[in-house]
Amino acid sequence: MLGKMFMETDKSDPKKSFPLLQRVKQIGSKYKGEIGLSLLVLYVFLLGLGTVGEVWNIEWILDLAIFRPPGKY
């Protein structure tokens, strides 16, 4: 009984689910590696930019919205 419970697959009606959501999931699964690598490169770039701004006290970098402390606008 327990094995049968885990063996069941999702039998939802594909007509009821949103086609846009299915399309996004399909694209996400197809390009999962490229999306992950792009996010990693973006993270390292922002980390480096913030480090440069802090070390050399470059105000225009520190004034960017992503590097401002909460509550400062």
Beta strands, then each sheet from edge to edge (+ up, - down):
end
